[in-house]
Amino acid sequence: MSSAAVKALATLGCALFGLAPLGCATTAKQEEREHNARRASSHFNLAADHVANGRLEQGLRELLIAERLDPRNAEIQHGLAIAYLQRGKVEEAELHLDLAIELVPGYHEARFNLSTLYLNLERFDECITQSAILTDDATFVAPWRSLNNWGWALYRKGQVEEARRKFDRATQFKAGYWPTEMNLGILEAELGRRPEAIRHFARVLELKPGPSATAEANYRLAEIYVSLGRRRQAVGHLRTAVVKAPSDPWGRKSEEYLKLLR
């Protein structure tokens, strides 16, 4: 989530109002709004630097100043949502994501992050609603991301075949999207289709998704190989998981599993 926050906090554009002057009072208000928007942009940029360098509290303070100066700037609202998520304040994050979308209904990244938030909160129907809006929007440049969320929400609701159709559609848009490969592997493993599951998890490893996902894929491969009686291969994958992500939950689970196999 921190990389998403950096991305979100690095794309602020000044929200200038294009109203024609109707008199001195109107012109003065226009100039004040433009001045405040420029000040908000400066605070937003300071927030981006703080967040990028791990100073989340300072970044949040700068974002709150920016919001006071330019409360109808959707990117500021989105930046606040990401910062609050990093602080573990879910209710505040949801509020600011809703505000960002209310201000700019076509703000795709905010809507995707809202769908992901709902998914993590196990509010699956709300996740599906937001994912469907994104998928049906022809201007959304990454429909495989919303389809992946949609598919996982369906899977968690027990609608396995519908979930598979969403995952398959996601792969049609973008082959090699590792979250979808991981989810397909989990689905196939649950259905007892172990060769297909192995293929998907192996594909995740080929895509080099990062330490945590690498550890998860190795752990899940180890589970399958244990069920097949191929203990040596299972141990190899567990050891790899521990090396790749020793402090990650999947790395720790792999360490525990190794103890059971010894």
C-alpha atoms as an extended CHARMM CRD file, in Angstrom:
* protein
*
       262  EXT
         1         1  MET       CA              0.0000000000        0.0000000000        0.0000000000  PROA      1               0.0000000000
         2         2  SER       CA              2.8770000000        2.4080000000        0.5940000000  PROA      2               0.0000000000
         3         3  SER       CA              3.8390000000        2.3860000000       -3.1040000000  PROA      3               0.0000000000
         4         4  ALA       CA              0.2460000000        3.1820000000       -3.9990000000  PROA      4               0.0000000000
         5         5  ALA       CA              0.3630000000        6.0400000000       -1.5390000000  PROA      5               0.0000000000
         6         6  VAL       CA              3.4950000000        7.4510000000       -3.1290000000  PROA      6               0.0000000000
         7         7  LYS       CA              1.8680000000        7.2230000000       -6.5250000000  PROA      7               0.0000000000
         8         8  ALA       CA             -1.2930000000        8.8520000000       -5.2670000000  PROA      8               0.0000000000
         9         9  LEU       CA              0.5930000000       11.6610000000       -3.5700000000  PROA      9               0.0000000000
        10        10  ALA       CA              2.7570000000       12.4170000000       -6.5760000000  PROA      10              0.0000000000
        11        11  THR       CA              0.0680000000       13.3040000000       -9.0900000000  PROA      11              0.0000000000
        12        12  LEU       CA             -1.6430000000       16.3790000000       -7.6690000000  PROA      12              0.0000000000
        13        13  GLY       CA             -2.5950000000       19.0400000000      -10.1540000000  PROA      13              0.0000000000
        14        14  CYS       CA             -3.8230000000       22.4480000000       -9.0590000000  PROA      14              0.0000000000
        15        15  ALA       CA             -7.6130000000       22.5860000000       -9.0810000000  PROA      15              0.0000000000
        16        16  LEU       CA             -8.1350000000       25.9750000000      -10.6640000000  PROA      16              0.0000000000
        17        17  PHE       CA            -11.6210000000       27.2930000000      -11.3190000000  PROA      17              0.0000000000
        18        18  GLY       CA            -12.4010000000       28.6230000000      -14.7830000000  PROA      18              0.0000000000
        19        19  LEU       CA            -15.1380000000       31.0980000000      -13.8930000000  PROA      19              0.0000000000
        20        20  ALA       CA            -15.3210000000       34.3740000000      -15.7810000000  PROA      20              0.0000000000
        21        21  PRO       CA            -14.9990000000       37.4530000000      -13.5000000000  PROA      21              0.0000000000
        22        22  LEU       CA            -18.3570000000       39.0680000000      -12.7370000000  PROA      22              0.0000000000
        23        23  GLY       CA            -17.1070000000       42.0020000000      -10.7030000000  PROA      23              0.0000000000
        24        24  CYS       CA            -14.5240000000       42.9890000000       -8.1410000000  PROA      24              0.0000000000
        25        25  ALA       CA            -15.8740000000       40.7560000000       -5.3610000000  PROA      25              0.0000000000
        26        26  THR       CA            -16.0730000000       37.7540000000       -7.6880000000  PROA      26              0.0000000000
        27        27  THR       CA            -12.5840000000       38.4030000000       -9.0230000000  PROA      27              0.0000000000
        28        28  ALA       CA            -11.2060000000       38.6360000000       -5.4880000000  PROA      28              0.0000000000
        29        29  LYS       CA            -12.8110000000       35.3280000000       -4.5380000000  PROA      29              0.0000000000
        30        30  GLN       CA            -11.4670000000       33.7670000000       -7.7120000000  PROA      30              0.0000000000
        31        31  GLU       CA             -7.9560000000       34.9580000000       -6.9190000000  PROA      31              0.0000000000
        32        32  GLU       CA             -8.2580000000       33.6630000000       -3.3490000000  PROA      32              0.0000000000
        33        33  ARG       CA             -9.3480000000       30.2290000000       -4.5830000000  PROA      33              0.0000000000
        34        34  GLU       CA             -6.4710000000       30.0740000000       -7.0310000000  PROA      34              0.0000000000
        35        35  HSD       CA             -4.0360000000       31.1810000000       -4.3340000000  PROA      35              0.0000000000
        36        36  ASN       CA             -5.3360000000       28.5400000000       -1.9440000000  PROA      36              0.0000000000
        37        37  ALA       CA             -5.1430000000       25.8800000000       -4.6640000000  PROA      37              0.0000000000
        38        38  ARG       CA             -1.4760000000       26.7250000000       -5.2520000000  PROA      38              0.0000000000
        39        39  ARG       CA             -0.7650000000       26.5940000000       -1.5170000000  PROA      39              0.0000000000
        40        40  ALA       CA             -2.6070000000       23.2550000000       -1.3090000000  PROA      40              0.0000000000
        41        41  SER       CA             -0.4440000000       21.9220000000       -4.1230000000  PROA      41              0.0000000000
        42        42  SER       CA              2.6940000000       22.8760000000       -2.2190000000  PROA      42              0.0000000000
        43        43  HSD       CA              1.4980000000       21.1210000000        0.9210000000  PROA      43              0.0000000000
        44        44  PHE       CA              0.5110000000       18.0960000000       -1.1660000000  PROA      44              0.0000000000
        45        45  ASN       CA              3.9970000000       17.9060000000       -2.6340000000  PROA      45              0.0000000000
        46        46  LEU       CA              5.5020000000       18.1380000000        0.8570000000  PROA      46              0.0000000000
        47        47  ALA       CA              3.2050000000       15.3040000000        1.9190000000  PROA      47              0.0000000000
        48        48  ALA       CA              4.4040000000       13.2060000000       -1.0130000000  PROA      48              0.0000000000
        49        49  ASP       CA              8.0110000000       13.6690000000        0.0620000000  PROA      49              0.0000000000
        50        50  HSD       CA              7.2280000000       12.7920000000        3.6770000000  PROA      50              0.0000000000
        51        51  VAL       CA              5.3160000000        9.6370000000        2.7330000000  PROA      51              0.0000000000
        52        52  ALA       CA              7.9650000000        8.5370000000        0.2350000000  PROA      52              0.0000000000
        53        53  ASN       CA             10.5760000000        8.7620000000        2.9790000000  PROA      53              0.0000000000
        54        54  GLY       CA              8.5540000000        6.9730000000        5.6440000000  PROA      54              0.0000000000
        55        55  ARG       CA              7.4230000000       10.0710000000        7.5420000000  PROA      55              0.0000000000
        56        56  LEU       CA              3.7450000000        9.2030000000        7.4590000000  PROA      56              0.0000000000
        57        57  GLU       CA              2.6170000000       11.4020000000       10.3540000000  PROA      57              0.0000000000
        58        58  GLN       CA              4.2140000000       14.5160000000        8.8380000000  PROA      58              0.0000000000
        59        59  GLY       CA              2.7100000000       13.6100000000        5.4730000000  PROA      59              0.0000000000
        60        60  LEU       CA             -0.7430000000       13.2920000000        6.9860000000  PROA      60              0.0000000000
        61        61  ARG       CA             -0.4220000000       16.6970000000        8.6410000000  PROA      61              0.0000000000
        62        62  GLU       CA              0.4880000000       18.2970000000        5.3070000000  PROA      62              0.0000000000
        63        63  LEU       CA             -2.4470000000       16.5840000000        3.6210000000  PROA      63              0.0000000000
        64        64  LEU       CA             -4.8500000000       17.9140000000        6.2300000000  PROA      64              0.0000000000
        65        65  ILE       CA             -3.5490000000       21.4350000000        5.6260000000  PROA      65              0.0000000000
        66        66  ALA       CA             -3.9740000000       20.9130000000        1.8840000000  PROA      66              0.0000000000
        67        67  GLU       CA             -7.5400000000       19.7380000000        2.4440000000  PROA      67              0.0000000000
        68        68  ARG       CA             -8.4110000000       22.8620000000        4.4370000000  PROA      68              0.0000000000
        69        69  LEU       CA             -7.0890000000       25.0140000000        1.6070000000  PROA      69              0.0000000000
        70        70  ASP       CA             -8.7070000000       23.0390000000       -1.2310000000  PROA      70              0.0000000000
        71        71  PRO       CA            -11.4060000000       20.7280000000        0.1750000000  PROA      71              0.0000000000
        72        72  ARG       CA            -12.8940000000       19.8950000000       -3.2230000000  PROA      72              0.0000000000
        73        73  ASN       CA             -9.6880000000       18.5070000000       -4.6880000000  PROA      73              0.0000000000
        74        74  ALA       CA            -10.2730000000       14.8040000000       -5.3160000000  PROA      74              0.0000000000
        75        75  GLU       CA             -6.5670000000       13.9030000000       -5.3570000000  PROA      75              0.0000000000
        76        76  ILE       CA             -6.0990000000       15.3790000000       -1.9040000000  PROA      76              0.0000000000
        77        77  GLN       CA             -9.0560000000       13.3190000000       -0.6650000000  PROA      77              0.0000000000
        78        78  HSD       CA             -7.5340000000       10.2060000000       -2.2410000000  PROA      78              0.0000000000
        79        79  GLY       CA             -4.1420000000       10.9520000000       -0.7200000000  PROA      79              0.0000000000
        80        80  LEU       CA             -5.7560000000       11.3020000000        2.6960000000  PROA      80              0.0000000000
        81        81  ALA       CA             -7.4970000000        7.9560000000        2.2370000000  PROA      81              0.0000000000
        82        82  ILE       CA             -4.2290000000        6.1950000000        1.4370000000  PROA      82              0.0000000000
        83        83  ALA       CA             -2.4570000000        7.8400000000        4.3690000000  PROA      83              0.0000000000
        84        84  TYR       CA             -5.2350000000        6.8630000000        6.7700000000  PROA      84              0.0000000000
        85        85  LEU       CA             -5.1060000000        3.2910000000        5.4730000000  PROA      85              0.0000000000
        86        86  GLN       CA             -1.4210000000        3.1740000000        6.2690000000  PROA      86              0.0000000000
        87        87  ARG       CA             -2.2480000000        4.3560000000        9.7730000000  PROA      87              0.0000000000
        88        88  GLY       CA             -4.8550000000        1.5970000000       10.1060000000  PROA      88              0.0000000000
        89        89  LYS       CA             -7.7590000000        4.0580000000       10.2400000000  PROA      89              0.0000000000
        90        90  VAL       CA            -10.1920000000        2.2820000000        7.9470000000  PROA      90              0.0000000000
        91        91  GLU       CA            -13.3050000000        4.3590000000        8.5900000000  PROA      91              0.0000000000
        92        92  GLU       CA            -11.4890000000        7.5990000000        7.7920000000  PROA      92              0.0000000000
        93        93  ALA       CA            -10.0000000000        6.0360000000        4.6600000000  PROA      93              0.0000000000
        94        94  GLU       CA            -13.4170000000        4.9390000000        3.4170000000  PROA      94              0.0000000000
        95        95  LEU       CA            -14.8380000000        8.4140000000        4.0410000000  PROA      95              0.0000000000
        96        96  HSD       CA            -12.1380000000       10.1130000000        1.9740000000  PROA      96              0.0000000000
        97        97  LEU       CA            -12.3690000000        7.5660000000       -0.8400000000  PROA      97              0.0000000000
        98        98  ASP       CA            -16.1100000000        8.2120000000       -0.9940000000  PROA      98              0.0000000000
        99        99  LEU       CA            -15.4470000000       11.9620000000       -1.1120000000  PROA      99              0.0000000000
       100       100  ALA       CA            -12.8920000000       11.5840000000       -3.9040000000  PROA      100             0.0000000000
       101       101  ILE       CA            -15.3630000000        9.5940000000       -6.0140000000  PROA      101             0.0000000000
       102       102  GLU       CA            -18.1930000000       11.9970000000       -5.2410000000  PROA      102             0.0000000000
       103       103  LEU       CA            -16.0330000000       14.8740000000       -6.4780000000  PROA      103             0.0000000000
       104       104  VAL       CA            -14.7830000000       12.9830000000       -9.5560000000  PROA      104             0.0000000000
       105       105  PRO       CA            -16.9220000000        9.9220000000      -10.3970000000  PROA      105             0.0000000000
       106       106  GLY       CA            -14.3710000000        8.8850000000      -13.0290000000  PROA      106             0.0000000000
       107       107  TYR       CA            -11.4910000000        8.7720000000      -10.5410000000  PROA      107             0.0000000000
       108       108  HSD       CA            -10.5430000000        5.1900000000      -11.3050000000  PROA      108             0.0000000000
       109       109  GLU       CA             -7.7370000000        4.7110000000       -8.8070000000  PROA      109             0.0000000000
       110       110  ALA       CA             -9.9150000000        5.9260000000       -5.9450000000  PROA      110             0.0000000000
       111       111  ARG       CA            -12.7450000000        3.6010000000       -6.9660000000  PROA      111             0.0000000000
       112       112  PHE       CA            -10.3710000000        0.6500000000       -7.3310000000  PROA      112             0.0000000000
       113       113  ASN       CA             -8.9080000000        1.3260000000       -3.8960000000  PROA      113             0.0000000000
       114       114  LEU       CA            -12.4340000000        1.5200000000       -2.4740000000  PROA      114             0.0000000000
       115       115  SER       CA            -13.2680000000       -1.8610000000       -4.0240000000  PROA      115             0.0000000000
       116       116  THR       CA            -10.0750000000       -3.2960000000       -2.5210000000  PROA      116             0.0000000000
       117       117  LEU       CA            -10.9210000000       -1.8340000000        0.8740000000  PROA      117             0.0000000000
       118       118  TYR       CA            -14.3530000000       -3.4840000000        0.7310000000  PROA      118             0.0000000000
       119       119  LEU       CA            -12.7010000000       -6.7550000000       -0.2760000000  PROA      119             0.0000000000
       120       120  ASN       CA            -10.3300000000       -6.6420000000        2.6870000000  PROA      120             0.0000000000
       121       121  LEU       CA            -13.2580000000       -5.8570000000        4.9920000000  PROA      121             0.0000000000
       122       122  GLU       CA            -15.1670000000       -8.8430000000        3.5460000000  PROA      122             0.0000000000
       123       123  ARG       CA            -17.9180000000       -6.5270000000        2.3180000000  PROA      123             0.0000000000
       124       124  PHE       CA            -18.0780000000       -8.5720000000       -0.8450000000  PROA      124             0.0000000000
       125       125  ASP       CA            -21.2720000000       -7.2100000000       -2.3810000000  PROA      125             0.0000000000
       126       126  GLU       CA            -19.9780000000       -3.6470000000       -2.1170000000  PROA      126             0.0000000000
       127       127  CYS       CA            -16.6860000000       -4.7280000000       -3.6510000000  PROA      127             0.0000000000
       128       128  ILE       CA            -18.5570000000       -6.3300000000       -6.5420000000  PROA      128             0.0000000000
       129       129  THR       CA            -20.5960000000       -3.1670000000       -7.1120000000  PROA      129             0.0000000000
       130       130  GLN       CA            -17.4960000000       -0.9730000000       -7.3640000000  PROA      130             0.0000000000
       131       131  SER       CA            -15.6200000000       -3.5480000000       -9.4550000000  PROA      131             0.0000000000
       132       132  ALA       CA            -18.5230000000       -3.8140000000      -11.9050000000  PROA      132             0.0000000000
       133       133  ILE       CA            -18.6160000000       -0.0290000000      -12.3360000000  PROA      133             0.0000000000
       134       134  LEU       CA            -14.9060000000       -0.0160000000      -13.1470000000  PROA      134             0.0000000000
       135       135  THR       CA            -15.0580000000       -3.0080000000      -15.4740000000  PROA      135             0.0000000000
       136       136  ASP       CA            -17.9800000000       -1.5510000000      -17.4040000000  PROA      136             0.0000000000
       137       137  ASP       CA            -16.2070000000        1.8020000000      -17.8140000000  PROA      137             0.0000000000
       138       138  ALA       CA            -14.5740000000        1.7370000000      -21.2500000000  PROA      138             0.0000000000
       139       139  THR       CA            -12.1080000000        4.4350000000      -20.1550000000  PROA      139             0.0000000000
       140       140  PHE       CA            -10.6560000000        2.3350000000      -17.3080000000  PROA      140             0.0000000000
       141       141  VAL       CA             -7.2210000000        1.3100000000      -18.5050000000  PROA      141             0.0000000000
       142       142  ALA       CA             -6.7530000000       -1.7350000000      -16.2380000000  PROA      142             0.0000000000
       143       143  PRO       CA             -9.9770000000       -3.7990000000      -16.2090000000  PROA      143             0.0000000000
       144       144  TRP       CA             -8.0360000000       -6.9380000000      -15.2260000000  PROA      144             0.0000000000
       145       145  ARG       CA             -7.5070000000       -5.3710000000      -11.7970000000  PROA      145             0.0000000000
       146       146  SER       CA            -11.2150000000       -4.8070000000      -11.1700000000  PROA      146             0.0000000000
       147       147  LEU       CA            -12.0490000000       -8.2450000000      -12.5920000000  PROA      147             0.0000000000
       148       148  ASN       CA             -9.5480000000       -9.8300000000      -10.2180000000  PROA      148             0.0000000000
       149       149  ASN       CA            -11.1980000000       -8.1180000000       -7.2290000000  PROA      149             0.0000000000
       150       150  TRP       CA            -14.6150000000       -9.0910000000       -8.5610000000  PROA      150             0.0000000000
       151       151  GLY       CA            -13.5400000000      -12.7120000000       -8.9920000000  PROA      151             0.0000000000
       152       152  TRP       CA            -12.0740000000      -12.9560000000       -5.4990000000  PROA      152             0.0000000000
       153       153  ALA       CA            -15.2280000000      -11.4690000000       -3.9510000000  PROA      153             0.0000000000
       154       154  LEU       CA            -17.3040000000      -14.0740000000       -5.7940000000  PROA      154             0.0000000000
       155       155  TYR       CA            -14.9380000000      -16.8370000000       -4.6970000000  PROA      155             0.0000000000
       156       156  ARG       CA            -15.2270000000      -15.7710000000       -1.0680000000  PROA      156             0.0000000000
       157       157  LYS       CA            -19.0270000000      -15.8040000000       -1.4740000000  PROA      157             0.0000000000
       158       158  GLY       CA            -18.7780000000      -19.4380000000       -2.5930000000  PROA      158             0.0000000000
       159       159  GLN       CA            -19.6050000000      -18.7090000000       -6.2370000000  PROA      159             0.0000000000
       160       160  VAL       CA            -16.6120000000      -20.5970000000       -7.5900000000  PROA      160             0.0000000000
       161       161  GLU       CA            -17.5180000000      -20.9880000000      -11.2390000000  PROA      161             0.0000000000
       162       162  GLU       CA            -18.5610000000      -17.3670000000      -11.5620000000  PROA      162             0.0000000000
       163       163  ALA       CA            -15.2660000000      -16.4310000000       -9.9290000000  PROA      163             0.0000000000
       164       164  ARG       CA            -13.3450000000      -18.5250000000      -12.4480000000  PROA      164             0.0000000000
       165       165  ARG       CA            -15.0930000000      -16.7220000000      -15.3100000000  PROA      165             0.0000000000
       166       166  LYS       CA            -14.0130000000      -13.3480000000      -13.9230000000  PROA      166             0.0000000000
       167       167  PHE       CA            -10.4350000000      -14.5620000000      -13.4660000000  PROA      167             0.0000000000
       168       168  ASP       CA            -10.3610000000      -16.0070000000      -16.9760000000  PROA      168             0.0000000000
       169       169  ARG       CA            -11.6590000000      -12.7280000000      -18.3680000000  PROA      169             0.0000000000
       170       170  ALA       CA             -8.9850000000      -10.8690000000      -16.4390000000  PROA      170             0.0000000000
       171       171  THR       CA             -6.2820000000      -13.0220000000      -18.0460000000  PROA      171             0.0000000000
       172       172  GLN       CA             -7.7550000000      -12.2270000000      -21.4630000000  PROA      172             0.0000000000
       173       173  PHE       CA             -7.1460000000       -8.5420000000      -20.7930000000  PROA      173             0.0000000000
       174       174  LYS       CA             -3.6780000000       -9.0910000000      -19.3230000000  PROA      174             0.0000000000
       175       175  ALA       CA             -1.8250000000      -12.3600000000      -19.2920000000  PROA      175             0.0000000000
       176       176  GLY       CA              0.7330000000      -12.5700000000      -16.5350000000  PROA      176             0.0000000000
       177       177  TYR       CA             -1.0560000000      -10.5150000000      -13.8650000000  PROA      177             0.0000000000
       178       178  TRP       CA              0.2820000000      -12.3480000000      -10.8340000000  PROA      178             0.0000000000
       179       179  PRO       CA             -2.6370000000      -11.6760000000       -8.4190000000  PROA      179             0.0000000000
       180       180  THR       CA             -5.0070000000      -13.4190000000      -10.8450000000  PROA      180             0.0000000000
       181       181  GLU       CA             -2.5660000000      -16.3000000000      -11.3130000000  PROA      181             0.0000000000
       182       182  MET       CA             -2.3740000000      -16.6660000000       -7.5370000000  PROA      182             0.0000000000
       183       183  ASN       CA             -6.1470000000      -16.6210000000       -7.1630000000  PROA      183             0.0000000000
       184       184  LEU       CA             -6.6070000000      -19.1840000000       -9.9130000000  PROA      184             0.0000000000
       185       185  GLY       CA             -4.0630000000      -21.4090000000       -8.1840000000  PROA      185             0.0000000000
       186       186  ILE       CA             -5.9670000000      -21.1560000000       -4.9010000000  PROA      186             0.0000000000
       187       187  LEU       CA             -9.2450000000      -21.9200000000       -6.6690000000  PROA      187             0.0000000000
       188       188  GLU       CA             -7.8470000000      -24.9390000000       -8.5080000000  PROA      188             0.0000000000
       189       189  ALA       CA             -6.1990000000      -26.2790000000       -5.3540000000  PROA      189             0.0000000000
       190       190  GLU       CA             -9.4910000000      -26.1040000000       -3.4660000000  PROA      190             0.0000000000
       191       191  LEU       CA            -11.1980000000      -28.0330000000       -6.2630000000  PROA      191             0.0000000000
       192       192  GLY       CA             -8.5040000000      -30.7280000000       -6.0660000000  PROA      192             0.0000000000
       193       193  ARG       CA             -7.0990000000      -29.9020000000       -9.5070000000  PROA      193             0.0000000000
       194       194  ARG       CA             -3.5240000000      -30.0640000000       -8.3320000000  PROA      194             0.0000000000
       195       195  PRO       CA             -1.6560000000      -30.0080000000      -11.6690000000  PROA      195             0.0000000000
       196       196  GLU       CA             -3.5410000000      -26.8610000000      -12.6970000000  PROA      196             0.0000000000
       197       197  ALA       CA             -2.8740000000      -25.2800000000       -9.2910000000  PROA      197             0.0000000000
       198       198  ILE       CA              0.8510000000      -26.0880000000       -9.5450000000  PROA      198             0.0000000000
       199       199  ARG       CA              0.9450000000      -24.4750000000      -12.9810000000  PROA      199             0.0000000000
       200       200  HSD       CA             -0.6080000000      -21.2360000000      -11.7080000000  PROA      200             0.0000000000
       201       201  PHE       CA              1.6170000000      -21.0020000000       -8.6220000000  PROA      201             0.0000000000
       202       202  ALA       CA              4.6970000000      -21.7150000000      -10.7320000000  PROA      202             0.0000000000
       203       203  ARG       CA              3.6040000000      -18.9190000000      -13.0440000000  PROA      203             0.0000000000
       204       204  VAL       CA              3.4100000000      -16.5610000000      -10.0610000000  PROA      204             0.0000000000
       205       205  LEU       CA              7.0270000000      -17.3830000000       -9.2260000000  PROA      205             0.0000000000
       206       206  GLU       CA              8.0700000000      -16.7670000000      -12.8350000000  PROA      206             0.0000000000
       207       207  LEU       CA              6.5440000000      -13.2910000000      -12.6430000000  PROA      207             0.0000000000
       208       208  LYS       CA              8.6930000000      -12.3730000000       -9.5820000000  PROA      208             0.0000000000
       209       209  PRO       CA              5.9410000000      -10.5500000000       -7.6820000000  PROA      209             0.0000000000
       210       210  GLY       CA              7.8940000000       -9.5920000000       -4.5700000000  PROA      210             0.0000000000
       211       211  PRO       CA              8.9110000000      -11.3140000000       -1.3170000000  PROA      211             0.0000000000
       212       212  SER       CA              5.4940000000      -11.7840000000        0.3010000000  PROA      212             0.0000000000
       213       213  ALA       CA              3.7180000000      -13.1660000000       -2.7700000000  PROA      213             0.0000000000
       214       214  THR       CA              6.7590000000      -15.2960000000       -3.6000000000  PROA      214             0.0000000000
       215       215  ALA       CA              6.6370000000      -16.7880000000       -0.1060000000  PROA      215             0.0000000000
       216       216  GLU       CA              2.9000000000      -17.4340000000       -0.3930000000  PROA      216             0.0000000000
       217       217  ALA       CA              3.2240000000      -19.1860000000       -3.7560000000  PROA      217             0.0000000000
       218       218  ASN       CA              6.0340000000      -21.3640000000       -2.4010000000  PROA      218             0.0000000000
       219       219  TYR       CA              4.0190000000      -22.2370000000        0.6940000000  PROA      219             0.0000000000
       220       220  ARG       CA              0.9910000000      -23.2040000000       -1.3700000000  PROA      220             0.0000000000
       221       221  LEU       CA              3.1480000000      -25.3070000000       -3.6980000000  PROA      221             0.0000000000
       222       222  ALA       CA              4.6010000000      -27.0530000000       -0.6580000000  PROA      222             0.0000000000
       223       223  GLU       CA              1.1030000000      -27.9340000000        0.5740000000  PROA      223             0.0000000000
       224       224  ILE       CA              0.2850000000      -29.5330000000       -2.7650000000  PROA      224             0.0000000000
       225       225  TYR       CA              3.5540000000      -31.4670000000       -2.9450000000  PROA      225             0.0000000000
       226       226  VAL       CA              2.9990000000      -32.8060000000        0.5790000000  PROA      226             0.0000000000
       227       227  SER       CA             -0.4480000000      -34.0440000000       -0.5020000000  PROA      227             0.0000000000
       228       228  LEU       CA              1.2420000000      -35.7860000000       -3.4470000000  PROA      228             0.0000000000
       229       229  GLY       CA              3.8300000000      -37.4220000000       -1.2020000000  PROA      229             0.0000000000
       230       230  ARG       CA              6.6620000000      -35.3880000000       -2.7340000000  PROA      230             0.0000000000
       231       231  ARG       CA              8.2180000000      -34.2950000000        0.5440000000  PROA      231             0.0000000000
       232       232  ARG       CA             11.6060000000      -33.2140000000       -0.8520000000  PROA      232             0.0000000000
       233       233  GLN       CA             10.0320000000      -30.7440000000       -3.2580000000  PROA      233             0.0000000000
       234       234  ALA       CA              7.7630000000      -29.4470000000       -0.4960000000  PROA      234             0.0000000000
       235       235  VAL       CA             10.7320000000      -28.8270000000        1.7910000000  PROA      235             0.0000000000
       236       236  GLY       CA             12.5550000000      -27.0000000000       -0.9860000000  PROA      236             0.0000000000
       237       237  HSD       CA              9.6640000000      -24.6090000000       -1.5240000000  PROA      237             0.0000000000
       238       238  LEU       CA              9.2620000000      -23.9840000000        2.2060000000  PROA      238             0.0000000000
       239       239  ARG       CA             12.9450000000      -23.1810000000        2.5870000000  PROA      239             0.0000000000
       240       240  THR       CA             12.7210000000      -20.7760000000       -0.3240000000  PROA      240             0.0000000000
       241       241  ALA       CA              9.7420000000      -19.0560000000        1.3040000000  PROA      241             0.0000000000
       242       242  VAL       CA             11.6670000000      -18.6010000000        4.5570000000  PROA      242             0.0000000000
       243       243  VAL       CA             14.6890000000      -17.1710000000        2.7580000000  PROA      243             0.0000000000
       244       244  LYS       CA             12.6330000000      -14.8180000000        0.5750000000  PROA      244             0.0000000000
       245       245  ALA       CA             10.4430000000      -13.4130000000        3.3600000000  PROA      245             0.0000000000
       246       246  PRO       CA             11.6710000000      -14.4410000000        6.8210000000  PROA      246             0.0000000000
       247       247  SER       CA              9.6280000000      -11.8180000000        8.7090000000  PROA      247             0.0000000000
       248       248  ASP       CA              6.5150000000      -12.0500000000        6.5110000000  PROA      248             0.0000000000
       249       249  PRO       CA              3.5080000000      -14.0790000000        7.7520000000  PROA      249             0.0000000000
       250       250  TRP       CA              3.9720000000      -16.5250000000        4.8630000000  PROA      250             0.0000000000
       251       251  GLY       CA              7.6460000000      -16.8940000000        5.7170000000  PROA      251             0.0000000000
       252       252  ARG       CA              6.7780000000      -17.6080000000        9.3400000000  PROA      252             0.0000000000
       253       253  LYS       CA              4.0900000000      -20.1120000000        8.3130000000  PROA      253             0.0000000000
       254       254  SER       CA              6.6630000000      -21.8220000000        6.1190000000  PROA      254             0.0000000000
       255       255  GLU       CA              9.0830000000      -22.0220000000        9.0570000000  PROA      255             0.0000000000
       256       256  GLU       CA              6.4040000000      -23.6940000000       11.1730000000  PROA      256             0.0000000000
       257       257  TYR       CA              5.5270000000      -26.1000000000        8.3900000000  PROA      257             0.0000000000
       258       258  LEU       CA              9.1720000000      -27.0610000000        8.0120000000  PROA      258             0.0000000000
       259       259  LYS       CA              9.2980000000      -27.9780000000       11.7100000000  PROA      259             0.0000000000
       260       260  LEU       CA              6.3470000000      -30.3270000000       11.2050000000  PROA      260             0.0000000000
       261       261  LEU       CA              8.0450000000      -32.0370000000        8.2820000000  PROA      261             0.0000000000
       262       262  ARG       CA             11.3540000000      -32.6440000000       10.0430000000  PROA      262             0.0000000000
